[in-house]
């Protein structure tokens, strides 16, 4: 999203379901000239299109909630302990940004 801020709504309308690695802590090392958008901006613009901004773990929920095939048992247990019932980060965006 840091390379095309003017097009957020177009991407959401087209069906995007993941903003990729957006970090409030680091720069975009691939494109350092283009700072990450603020999480509040992404949240608000996503919400304006009817979507909820949810942080996810490095592994998509379907690869550990619905299958034992992709992660070793010990890693799956660790990931499950960090995730909510839908497989997203426990505590949601509030855990990172302090949003209400």
Biopython code that builds the backbone (N, CA, C, O; Angstrom):
import numpy as np
from Bio.PDB.StructureBuilder import StructureBuilder

atoms = [
    (1, "UNK", "N", (0.805, -1.216, 0.000)),
    (1, "UNK", "CA", (0.000, 0.000, 0.000)),
    (1, "UNK", "C", (0.841, 1.271, 0.000)),
    (1, "UNK", "O", (0.329, 2.347, -0.308)),
    (2, "UNK", "N", (2.122, 1.164, 0.340)),
    (2, "UNK", "CA", (2.952, 2.366, 0.367)),
    (2, "UNK", "C", (3.334, 2.842, -1.031)),
    (2, "UNK", "O", (3.836, 3.957, -1.181)),
    (3, "UNK", "N", (3.114, 2.044, -2.031)),
    (3, "UNK", "CA", (3.471, 2.442, -3.391)),
    (3, "UNK", "C", (2.285, 2.991, -4.175)),
    (3, "UNK", "O", (2.454, 3.501, -5.282)),
    (4, "UNK", "N", (1.100, 2.890, -3.611)),
    (4, "UNK", "CA", (-0.089, 3.303, -4.363)),
    (4, "UNK", "C", (-1.202, 3.801, -3.440)),
    (4, "UNK", "O", (-2.330, 3.313, -3.503)),
    (5, "UNK", "N", (-0.887, 4.754, -2.600)),
    (5, "UNK", "CA", (-1.849, 5.244, -1.600)),
    (5, "UNK", "C", (-3.140, 5.751, -2.222)),
    (5, "UNK", "O", (-4.205, 5.633, -1.617)),
    (6, "UNK", "N", (-3.062, 6.305, -3.405)),
    (6, "UNK", "CA", (-4.263, 6.854, -4.039)),
    (6, "UNK", "C", (-5.217, 5.760, -4.516)),
    (6, "UNK", "O", (-6.367, 6.051, -4.845)),
    (7, "UNK", "N", (-4.763, 4.514, -4.560)),
    (7, "UNK", "CA", (-5.564, 3.436, -5.137)),
    (7, "UNK", "C", (-6.129, 2.444, -4.119)),
    (7, "UNK", "O", (-6.640, 1.399, -4.522)),
    (8, "UNK", "N", (-6.058, 2.728, -2.828)),
    (8, "UNK", "CA", (-6.533, 1.769, -1.817)),
    (8, "UNK", "C", (-7.936, 1.267, -2.122)),
    (8, "UNK", "O", (-8.186, 0.062, -2.137)),
    (9, "UNK", "N", (-8.843, 2.198, -2.363)),
    (9, "UNK", "CA", (-10.237, 1.822, -2.577)),
    (9, "UNK", "C", (-10.406, 0.957, -3.826)),
    (9, "UNK", "O", (-11.236, 0.049, -3.841)),
    (10, "UNK", "N", (-9.631, 1.231, -4.861)),
    (10, "UNK", "CA", (-9.691, 0.407, -6.081)),
    (10, "UNK", "C", (-9.279, -1.031, -5.780)),
    (10, "UNK", "O", (-9.906, -1.977, -6.256)),
    (11, "UNK", "N", (-8.221, -1.186, -4.988)),
    (11, "UNK", "CA", (-7.763, -2.534, -4.643)),
    (11, "UNK", "C", (-8.787, -3.267, -3.793)),
    (11, "UNK", "O", (-9.057, -4.448, -4.012)),
    (12, "UNK", "N", (-9.357, -2.561, -2.822)),
    (12, "UNK", "CA", (-10.379, -3.175, -1.974)),
    (12, "UNK", "C", (-11.605, -3.555, -2.796)),
    (12, "UNK", "O", (-12.173, -4.631, -2.610)),
    (13, "UNK", "N", (-12.003, -2.686, -3.690)),
    (13, "UNK", "CA", (-13.158, -2.948, -4.546)),
    (13, "UNK", "C", (-12.904, -4.144, -5.470)),
    (13, "UNK", "O", (-13.829, -4.883, -5.807)),
    (14, "UNK", "N", (-11.650, -4.325, -5.872)),
    (14, "UNK", "CA", (-11.295, -5.432, -6.763)),
    (14, "UNK", "C", (-11.160, -6.761, -6.023)),
    (14, "UNK", "O", (-11.093, -7.817, -6.652)),
    (15, "UNK", "N", (-11.118, -6.714, -4.679)),
    (15, "UNK", "CA", (-11.088, -7.960, -3.919)),
    (15, "UNK", "C", (-9.824, -8.250, -3.140)),
    (15, "UNK", "O", (-9.671, -9.358, -2.627)),
    (16, "UNK", "N", (-8.902, -7.288, -3.028)),
    (16, "UNK", "CA", (-7.701, -7.529, -2.230)),
    (16, "UNK", "C", (-8.117, -7.920, -0.810)),
    (16, "UNK", "O", (-9.071, -7.365, -0.264)),
    (17, "UNK", "N", (-7.406, -8.869, -0.219)),
    (17, "UNK", "CA", (-7.738, -9.266, 1.144)),
    (17, "UNK", "C", (-6.520, -9.279, 2.060)),
    (17, "UNK", "O", (-6.576, -9.823, 3.163)),
    (18, "UNK", "N", (-5.429, -8.685, 1.609)),
    (18, "UNK", "CA", (-4.206, -8.675, 2.411)),
    (18, "UNK", "C", (-3.340, -7.506, 1.966)),
    (18, "UNK", "O", (-3.001, -7.395, 0.787)),
    (19, "UNK", "N", (-2.983, -6.638, 2.897)),
    (19, "UNK", "CA", (-2.128, -5.494, 2.561)),
    (19, "UNK", "C", (-0.650, -5.871, 2.548)),
    (19, "UNK", "O", (0.196, -5.026, 2.258)),
    (20, "UNK", "N", (-0.335, -7.096, 2.850)),
    (20, "UNK", "CA", (1.065, -7.495, 2.875)),
    (20, "UNK", "C", (1.724, -7.075, 4.174)),
    (20, "UNK", "O", (1.042, -6.825, 5.168)),
    (21, "UNK", "N", (3.017, -6.997, 4.171)),
    (21, "UNK", "CA", (3.764, -6.671, 5.379)),
    (21, "UNK", "C", (3.835, -5.185, 5.623)),
    (21, "UNK", "O", (4.718, -4.508, 5.097)),
    (22, "UNK", "N", (2.923, -4.674, 6.409)),
    (22, "UNK", "CA", (2.908, -3.257, 6.768)),
    (22, "UNK", "C", (3.344, -3.168, 8.215)),
    (22, "UNK", "O", (2.768, -3.832, 9.077)),
    (23, "UNK", "N", (4.340, -2.367, 8.491)),
    (23, "UNK", "CA", (4.885, -2.332, 9.843)),
    (23, "UNK", "C", (4.945, -0.924, 10.409)),
    (23, "UNK", "O", (5.436, -0.006, 9.752)),
    (24, "UNK", "N", (4.443, -0.752, 11.635)),
    (24, "UNK", "CA", (4.628, 0.534, 12.296)),
    (24, "UNK", "C", (6.024, 0.654, 12.908)),
    (24, "UNK", "O", (6.382, 1.702, 13.446)),
    (25, "UNK", "N", (6.812, -0.421, 12.823)),
    (25, "UNK", "CA", (8.114, -0.455, 13.483)),
    (25, "UNK", "C", (9.304, -0.341, 12.550)),
    (25, "UNK", "O", (10.375, 0.103, 12.963)),
    (26, "UNK", "N", (9.129, -0.740, 11.289)),
    (26, "UNK", "CA", (10.265, -0.752, 10.367)),
    (26, "UNK", "C", (9.936, 0.001, 9.084)),
    (26, "UNK", "O", (8.772, 0.265, 8.781)),
    (27, "UNK", "N", (10.962, 0.333, 8.354)),
    (27, "UNK", "CA", (10.766, 0.911, 7.027)),
    (27, "UNK", "C", (10.536, -0.227, 6.035)),
    (27, "UNK", "O", (10.752, -1.393, 6.365)),
    (28, "UNK", "N", (10.110, 0.103, 4.852)),
    (28, "UNK", "CA", (10.026, -0.866, 3.765)),
    (28, "UNK", "C", (11.437, -0.964, 3.193)),
    (28, "UNK", "O", (11.881, -0.067, 2.476)),
    (29, "UNK", "N", (12.128, -2.030, 3.500)),
    (29, "UNK", "CA", (13.514, -2.165, 3.064)),
    (29, "UNK", "C", (13.632, -2.354, 1.557)),
    (29, "UNK", "O", (14.687, -2.077, 0.988)),
    (30, "UNK", "N", (12.573, -2.820, 0.899)),
    (30, "UNK", "CA", (12.595, -2.984, -0.553)),
    (30, "UNK", "C", (12.390, -1.638, -1.238)),
    (30, "UNK", "O", (13.020, -1.352, -2.256)),
    (31, "UNK", "N", (11.510, -0.813, -0.679)),
    (31, "UNK", "CA", (11.198, 0.508, -1.238)),
    (31, "UNK", "C", (11.330, 1.573, -0.146)),
    (31, "UNK", "O", (10.326, 2.161, 0.256)),
    (32, "UNK", "N", (12.538, 1.831, 0.336)),
    (32, "UNK", "CA", (12.700, 2.748, 1.471)),
    (32, "UNK", "C", (12.278, 4.183, 1.172)),
    (32, "UNK", "O", (12.050, 4.963, 2.096)),
    (33, "UNK", "N", (12.173, 4.535, -0.089)),
    (33, "UNK", "CA", (11.759, 5.897, -0.444)),
    (33, "UNK", "C", (10.260, 6.101, -0.259)),
    (33, "UNK", "O", (9.776, 7.231, -0.320)),
    (34, "UNK", "N", (9.525, 5.017, -0.035)),
    (34, "UNK", "CA", (8.068, 5.091, 0.108)),
    (34, "UNK", "C", (7.671, 4.587, 1.496)),
    (34, "UNK", "O", (7.561, 3.379, 1.701)),
    (35, "UNK", "N", (7.457, 5.486, 2.441)),
    (35, "UNK", "CA", (7.128, 5.047, 3.806)),
    (35, "UNK", "C", (5.798, 4.300, 3.868)),
    (35, "UNK", "O", (4.892, 4.545, 3.072)),
    (36, "UNK", "N", (5.701, 3.379, 4.838)),
    (36, "UNK", "CA", (4.456, 2.667, 5.057)),
    (36, "UNK", "C", (3.366, 3.664, 5.412)),
    (36, "UNK", "O", (3.646, 4.687, 6.036)),
    (37, "UNK", "N", (2.130, 3.383, 5.026)),
    (37, "UNK", "CA", (1.024, 4.230, 5.491)),
    (37, "UNK", "C", (0.805, 3.990, 6.981)),
    (37, "UNK", "O", (1.171, 2.938, 7.505)),
    (38, "UNK", "N", (0.220, 4.949, 7.647)),
    (38, "UNK", "CA", (-0.111, 4.757, 9.050)),
    (38, "UNK", "C", (-1.200, 3.704, 9.194)),
    (38, "UNK", "O", (-2.066, 3.574, 8.329)),
    (39, "UNK", "N", (-1.152, 2.953, 10.287)),
    (39, "UNK", "CA", (-2.169, 1.929, 10.507)),
    (39, "UNK", "C", (-3.561, 2.530, 10.640)),
    (39, "UNK", "O", (-4.545, 1.926, 10.211)),
    (40, "UNK", "N", (-3.646, 3.718, 11.234)),
    (40, "UNK", "CA", (-4.957, 4.372, 11.369)),
    (40, "UNK", "C", (-5.536, 4.693, 9.993)),
    (40, "UNK", "O", (-6.735, 4.535, 9.765)),
    (41, "UNK", "N", (-4.681, 5.141, 9.085)),
    (41, "UNK", "CA", (-5.162, 5.437, 7.731)),
    (41, "UNK", "C", (-5.633, 4.167, 7.028)),
    (41, "UNK", "O", (-6.704, 4.156, 6.420)),
    (42, "UNK", "N", (-4.847, 3.104, 7.107)),
    (42, "UNK", "CA", (-5.265, 1.841, 6.488)),
    (42, "UNK", "C", (-6.554, 1.323, 7.111)),
    (42, "UNK", "O", (-7.448, 0.857, 6.405)),
    (43, "UNK", "N", (-6.648, 1.405, 8.430)),
    (43, "UNK", "CA", (-7.859, 0.967, 9.116)),
    (43, "UNK", "C", (-9.069, 1.760, 8.639)),
    (43, "UNK", "O", (-10.103, 1.186, 8.298)),
    (44, "UNK", "N", (-8.931, 3.090, 8.619)),
    (44, "UNK", "CA", (-10.056, 3.953, 8.264)),
    (44, "UNK", "C", (-10.481, 3.781, 6.808)),
    (44, "UNK", "O", (-11.673, 3.732, 6.507)),
    (45, "UNK", "N", (-9.513, 3.692, 5.917)),
    (45, "UNK", "CA", (-9.866, 3.549, 4.506)),
    (45, "UNK", "C", (-10.414, 2.161, 4.204)),
    (45, "UNK", "O", (-11.282, 2.007, 3.344)),
    (46, "UNK", "N", (-9.916, 1.160, 4.900)),
    (46, "UNK", "CA", (-10.485, -0.181, 4.756)),
    (46, "UNK", "C", (-11.911, -0.198, 5.291)),
    (46, "UNK", "O", (-12.815, -0.748, 4.661)),
    (47, "UNK", "N", (-12.103, 0.408, 6.456)),
    (47, "UNK", "CA", (-13.434, 0.453, 7.076)),
    (47, "UNK", "C", (-14.435, 1.194, 6.193)),
    (47, "UNK", "O", (-15.602, 0.808, 6.116)),
    (48, "UNK", "N", (-13.981, 2.259, 5.526)),
    (48, "UNK", "CA", (-14.887, 3.026, 4.663)),
    (48, "UNK", "C", (-15.404, 2.192, 3.494)),
    (48, "UNK", "O", (-16.416, 2.531, 2.881)),
    (49, "UNK", "N", (-14.707, 1.106, 3.192)),
    (49, "UNK", "CA", (-15.127, 0.206, 2.109)),
    (49, "UNK", "C", (-15.794, -1.060, 2.656)),
    (49, "UNK", "O", (-16.096, -1.989, 1.907)),
    (50, "UNK", "N", (-16.020, -1.081, 3.982)),
    (50, "UNK", "CA", (-16.714, -2.215, 4.583)),
    (50, "UNK", "C", (-15.825, -3.343, 5.057)),
    (50, "UNK", "O", (-16.305, -4.457, 5.269)),
    (51, "UNK", "N", (-14.526, -3.079, 5.231)),
    (51, "UNK", "CA", (-13.587, -4.109, 5.656)),
    (51, "UNK", "C", (-12.981, -3.762, 7.007)),
    (51, "UNK", "O", (-12.957, -2.602, 7.418)),
    (52, "UNK", "N", (-12.493, -4.792, 7.687)),
    (52, "UNK", "CA", (-11.830, -4.604, 8.976)),
    (52, "UNK", "C", (-10.350, -4.936, 8.831)),
    (52, "UNK", "O", (-9.997, -6.000, 8.321)),
    (53, "UNK", "N", (-9.488, -4.036, 9.275)),
    (53, "UNK", "CA", (-8.046, -4.279, 9.249)),
    (53, "UNK", "C", (-7.700, -5.222, 10.395)),
    (53, "UNK", "O", (-7.945, -4.910, 11.560)),
    (54, "UNK", "N", (-7.130, -6.378, 10.058)),
    (54, "UNK", "CA", (-6.762, -7.378, 11.059)),
    (54, "UNK", "C", (-5.317, -7.796, 10.833)),
    (54, "UNK", "O", (-4.960, -8.192, 9.724)),
    (55, "UNK", "N", (-4.485, -7.715, 11.856)),
    (55, "UNK", "CA", (-3.120, -8.218, 11.686)),
    (55, "UNK", "C", (-3.122, -9.747, 11.693)),
    (55, "UNK", "O", (-3.870, -10.383, 12.435)),
    (56, "UNK", "N", (-2.272, -10.310, 10.854)),
    (56, "UNK", "CA", (-2.150, -11.763, 10.829)),
    (56, "UNK", "C", (-0.712, -12.149, 11.152)),
    (56, "UNK", "O", (0.210, -11.337, 11.076)),
    (57, "UNK", "N", (-0.562, -13.392, 11.508)),
    (57, "UNK", "CA", (0.763, -13.943, 11.757)),
    (57, "UNK", "C", (1.439, -14.222, 10.416)),
    (57, "UNK", "O", (0.786, -14.115, 9.377)),
    (58, "UNK", "N", (2.718, -14.573, 10.404)),
    (58, "UNK", "CA", (3.397, -14.831, 9.131)),
    (58, "UNK", "C", (2.827, -16.014, 8.344)),
    (58, "UNK", "O", (3.118, -16.167, 7.158)),
    (59, "UNK", "N", (2.034, -16.831, 8.988)),
    (59, "UNK", "CA", (1.398, -17.954, 8.299)),
    (59, "UNK", "C", (-0.110, -17.681, 8.236)),
    (59, "UNK", "O", (-0.724, -17.304, 9.234)),
    (60, "UNK", "N", (-0.693, -17.877, 7.056)),
    (60, "UNK", "CA", (-2.126, -17.642, 6.886)),
    (60, "UNK", "C", (-2.932, -18.616, 7.744)),
    (60, "UNK", "O", (-2.520, -19.759, 7.938)),
    (61, "UNK", "N", (-4.085, -18.166, 8.258)),
    (61, "UNK", "CA", (-4.889, -19.016, 9.146)),
    (61, "UNK", "C", (-5.209, -20.399, 8.580)),
    (61, "UNK", "O", (-5.159, -21.385, 9.316)),
    (62, "UNK", "N", (-5.532, -20.490, 7.305)),
    (62, "UNK", "CA", (-5.919, -21.788, 6.746)),
    (62, "UNK", "C", (-4.795, -22.820, 6.767)),
    (62, "UNK", "O", (-5.048, -24.014, 6.611)),
    (63, "UNK", "N", (-3.565, -22.370, 6.958)),
    (63, "UNK", "CA", (-2.445, -23.304, 6.981)),
    (63, "UNK", "C", (-2.149, -23.859, 8.369)),
    (63, "UNK", "O", (-1.279, -24.718, 8.515)),
    (64, "UNK", "N", (-2.862, -23.379, 9.394)),
    (64, "UNK", "CA", (-2.700, -24.010, 10.701)),
    (64, "UNK", "C", (-4.032, -24.305, 11.387)),
    (64, "UNK", "O", (-4.083, -25.164, 12.268)),
    (65, "UNK", "N", (-5.098, -23.624, 11.013)),
    (65, "UNK", "CA", (-6.396, -23.920, 11.627)),
    (65, "UNK", "C", (-7.027, -25.173, 11.043)),
    (65, "UNK", "O", (-7.637, -25.961, 11.766)),
    (66, "UNK", "N", (-6.883, -25.356, 9.751)),
    (66, "UNK", "CA", (-7.604, -26.418, 9.053)),
    (66, "UNK", "C", (-6.748, -27.630, 8.703)),
    (66, "UNK", "O", (-7.235, -28.579, 8.088)),
    (67, "UNK", "N", (-5.481, -27.600, 9.090)),
    (67, "UNK", "CA", (-4.617, -28.689, 8.653)),
    (67, "UNK", "C", (-3.442, -28.878, 9.606)),
    (67, "UNK", "O", (-2.957, -27.925, 10.215)),
    (68, "UNK", "N", (-3.002, -30.109, 9.721)),
    (68, "UNK", "CA", (-1.775, -30.421, 10.457)),
    (68, "UNK", "C", (-0.624, -30.641, 9.480)),
    (68, "UNK", "O", (0.484, -30.993, 9.884)),
    (69, "UNK", "N", (-0.889, -30.435, 8.219)),
    (69, "UNK", "CA", (0.045, -30.765, 7.152)),
    (69, "UNK", "C", (1.212, -29.795, 7.007)),
    (69, "UNK", "O", (2.289, -30.197, 6.566)),
    (70, "UNK", "N", (1.023, -28.531, 7.368)),
    (70, "UNK", "CA", (1.996, -27.512, 6.998)),
    (70, "UNK", "C", (2.982, -27.120, 8.088)),
    (70, "UNK", "O", (4.079, -26.653, 7.785)),
    (71, "UNK", "N", (2.615, -27.301, 9.339)),
    (71, "UNK", "CA", (3.490, -26.894, 10.439)),
    (71, "UNK", "C", (3.766, -28.074, 11.359)),
    (71, "UNK", "O", (2.870, -28.877, 11.619)),
    (72, "UNK", "N", (4.995, -28.189, 11.853)),
    (72, "UNK", "CA", (5.260, -29.203, 12.876)),
    (72, "UNK", "C", (4.398, -28.920, 14.113)),
    (72, "UNK", "O", (4.043, -27.770, 14.374)),
    (73, "UNK", "N", (4.072, -29.947, 14.855)),
    (73, "UNK", "CA", (3.154, -29.822, 15.993)),
    (73, "UNK", "C", (3.577, -28.737, 16.981)),
    (73, "UNK", "O", (2.735, -27.965, 17.439)),
    (74, "UNK", "N", (4.858, -28.666, 17.314)),
    (74, "UNK", "CA", (5.315, -27.673, 18.293)),
    (74, "UNK", "C", (5.135, -26.251, 17.767)),
    (74, "UNK", "O", (4.745, -25.357, 18.517)),
    (75, "UNK", "N", (5.414, -26.041, 16.493)),
    (75, "UNK", "CA", (5.240, -24.711, 15.903)),
    (75, "UNK", "C", (3.758, -24.373, 15.777)),
    (75, "UNK", "O", (3.353, -23.239, 16.033)),
    (76, "UNK", "N", (2.963, -25.339, 15.389)),
    (76, "UNK", "CA", (1.524, -25.111, 15.285)),
    (76, "UNK", "C", (0.952, -24.715, 16.640)),
    (76, "UNK", "O", (0.099, -23.830, 16.713)),
    (77, "UNK", "N", (1.403, -25.352, 17.709)),
    (77, "UNK", "CA", (0.928, -25.013, 19.054)),
    (77, "UNK", "C", (1.312, -23.583, 19.423)),
    (77, "UNK", "O", (0.513, -22.861, 20.019)),
    (78, "UNK", "N", (2.515, -23.176, 19.075)),
    (78, "UNK", "CA", (2.964, -21.807, 19.358)),
    (78, "UNK", "C", (2.127, -20.799, 18.571)),
    (78, "UNK", "O", (1.666, -19.805, 19.131)),
    (79, "UNK", "N", (1.932, -21.048, 17.290)),
    (79, "UNK", "CA", (1.135, -20.164, 16.442)),
    (79, "UNK", "C", (-0.304, -20.099, 16.960)),
    (79, "UNK", "O", (-0.889, -19.019, 17.035)),
    (80, "UNK", "N", (-0.868, -21.241, 17.312)),
    (80, "UNK", "CA", (-2.240, -21.274, 17.829)),
    (80, "UNK", "C", (-2.354, -20.468, 19.121)),
    (80, "UNK", "O", (-3.387, -19.847, 19.370)),
    (81, "UNK", "N", (-1.316, -20.472, 19.936)),
    (81, "UNK", "CA", (-1.327, -19.703, 21.175)),
    (81, "UNK", "C", (-1.287, -18.203, 20.957)),
    (81, "UNK", "O", (-1.697, -17.436, 21.828)),
    (82, "UNK", "N", (-0.800, -17.780, 19.805)),
    (82, "UNK", "CA", (-0.721, -16.354, 19.476)),
    (82, "UNK", "C", (-1.932, -15.869, 18.696)),
    (82, "UNK", "O", (-2.086, -14.671, 18.460)),
    (83, "UNK", "N", (-2.794, -16.804, 18.295)),
    (83, "UNK", "CA", (-3.896, -16.429, 17.409)),
    (83, "UNK", "C", (-5.252, -16.526, 18.105)),
    (83, "UNK", "O", (-5.416, -17.216, 19.110)),
    (84, "UNK", "N", (-6.213, -15.809, 17.531)),
    (84, "UNK", "CA", (-7.590, -15.886, 18.016)),
    (84, "UNK", "C", (-8.299, -17.048, 17.318)),
    (84, "UNK", "O", (-7.665, -17.817, 16.596)),
    (85, "UNK", "N", (-9.592, -17.176, 17.527)),
    (85, "UNK", "CA", (-10.350, -18.297, 16.959)),
    (85, "UNK", "C", (-10.405, -18.289, 15.435)),
    (85, "UNK", "O", (-10.648, -19.325, 14.816)),
    (86, "UNK", "N", (-10.181, -17.123, 14.828)),
    (86, "UNK", "CA", (-10.187, -17.034, 13.364)),
    (86, "UNK", "C", (-8.793, -17.192, 12.770)),
    (86, "UNK", "O", (-8.640, -17.221, 11.549)),
    (87, "UNK", "N", (-7.774, -17.295, 13.623)),
    (87, "UNK", "CA", (-6.413, -17.466, 13.141)),
    (87, "UNK", "C", (-5.641, -16.175, 12.951)),
    (87, "UNK", "O", (-4.537, -16.183, 12.406)),
    (88, "UNK", "N", (-6.217, -15.060, 13.400)),
    (88, "UNK", "CA", (-5.526, -13.771, 13.321)),
    (88, "UNK", "C", (-4.874, -13.467, 14.664)),
    (88, "UNK", "O", (-5.122, -14.169, 15.644)),
    (89, "UNK", "N", (-4.057, -12.445, 14.718)),
    (89, "UNK", "CA", (-3.329, -12.101, 15.939)),
    (89, "UNK", "C", (-4.293, -11.861, 17.095)),
    (89, "UNK", "O", (-5.211, -11.046, 16.998)),
    (90, "UNK", "N", (-4.070, -12.582, 18.187)),
    (90, "UNK", "CA", (-4.890, -12.421, 19.383)),
    (90, "UNK", "C", (-4.759, -10.981, 19.877)),
    (90, "UNK", "O", (-3.647, -10.479, 20.037)),
    (91, "UNK", "N", (-5.867, -10.331, 20.113)),
    (91, "UNK", "CA", (-5.847, -8.932, 20.534)),
    (91, "UNK", "C", (-6.020, -7.974, 19.378)),
    (91, "UNK", "O", (-6.219, -6.777, 19.587)),
    (92, "UNK", "N", (-5.948, -8.488, 18.153)),
    (92, "UNK", "CA", (-6.195, -7.677, 16.966)),
    (92, "UNK", "C", (-5.274, -6.484, 16.809)),
    (92, "UNK", "O", (-4.169, -6.446, 17.348)),
    (93, "UNK", "N", (-5.755, -5.520, 16.062)),
    (93, "UNK", "CA", (-4.962, -4.332, 15.747)),
    (93, "UNK", "C", (-4.656, -3.532, 17.008)),
    (93, "UNK", "O", (-3.659, -2.813, 17.063)),
    (94, "UNK", "N", (-5.513, -3.656, 18.022)),
    (94, "UNK", "CA", (-5.295, -2.942, 19.274)),
    (94, "UNK", "C", (-3.973, -3.343, 19.920)),
    (94, "UNK", "O", (-3.334, -2.536, 20.595)),
    (95, "UNK", "N", (-3.574, -4.569, 19.713)),
    (95, "UNK", "CA", (-2.323, -5.057, 20.302)),
    (95, "UNK", "C", (-1.121, -4.241, 19.808)),
    (95, "UNK", "O", (-0.138, -4.072, 20.528)),
    (96, "UNK", "N", (-1.213, -3.746, 18.587)),
    (96, "UNK", "CA", (-0.101, -3.013, 17.999)),
    (96, "UNK", "C", (-0.275, -1.510, 18.007)),
    (96, "UNK", "O", (0.688, -0.763, 18.178)),
    (97, "UNK", "N", (-1.491, -1.076, 17.824)),
    (97, "UNK", "CA", (-1.693, 0.352, 17.598)),
    (97, "UNK", "C", (-2.499, 1.049, 18.679)),
    (97, "UNK", "O", (-2.624, 2.273, 18.654)),
    (98, "UNK", "N", (-3.043, 0.309, 19.620)),
    (98, "UNK", "CA", (-3.817, 0.919, 20.682)),
    (98, "UNK", "C", (-5.143, 1.494, 20.234)),
    (98, "UNK", "O", (-5.694, 2.374, 20.895)),
    (99, "UNK", "N", (-5.667, 1.001, 19.105)),
    (99, "UNK", "CA", (-6.963, 1.481, 18.630)),
    (99, "UNK", "C", (-8.062, 0.976, 19.538)),
    (99, "UNK", "O", (-7.929, -0.073, 20.169)),
    (100, "UNK", "N", (-9.155, 1.732, 19.603)),
    (100, "UNK", "CA", (-10.348, 1.280, 20.335)),
    (100, "UNK", "C", (-11.239, 0.502, 19.409)),
    (100, "UNK", "O", (-12.298, 0.030, 19.823)),
]
sb = StructureBuilder()
sb.init_structure("model")
sb.init_model(0)
sb.init_chain("A")
sb.init_seg("    ")
for serial, (resi, resn, name, xyz) in enumerate(atoms, 1):
    if name == "N":
        sb.init_residue(resn, " ", resi, " ")
    sb.init_atom(name, np.array(xyz, "f"), 0.0, 1.0, " ", f" {name:<3s}", serial, name[0])
structure = sb.get_structure()
